[in-house]
């Protein structure tokens, strides 16, 4: 899948685009609107980006976990090289310290990330500050022509680039979950 970014200053137009894409077979989890004006996005019944995903929580947590793994390995390596594991306590306190190091670094990474905008949306910060809205669509290769046809009929919505998409299995799982929840009594 490939993520397509489009920019517009008209939420009415984006609402039309979103409806047309859904008529072409795009699932709701494939289409999102990123805006600094969440109230208007909600009033137009657009699929907004979740607040937590506007921040860099996921990316920073992953980086924190990598740092944590390195830190945990260093704790265990130093313990082995200095023969601290030969003491009466053995490996247990050092393994516990390694686990705490991993957990702390992961948590700290997420904590730092919640204070920063999502790294994937950084190129659009200036546009968002100027009151524009970003539509992004995750398209399967067989949906590219349908996306191009819909976007061709909306010249006021400008293409703004490509990016890495959410994995297709996640999008399908979200669509299946939403269908399941609608079918529940």
Secondary structure, DSSP 4 states (H G I P E B T S, - for coil): -EEEEEEES-HHHHHHHHHHHHHTT--GGGEEEE-S-HHHHHHTT--BPPHHHHBTHHHHHHHHHHHHHHHHHHHHHHHHHTTGGGSTTTTHHHHHHHHHHHHHHHHHHHHHHTTSB-GGGGGGHHHHHTT-EEEEEEE-GGGHHHHHHHHHT-TTSEEEEEEEPPPHHHHHHHHHHHHHHHH--
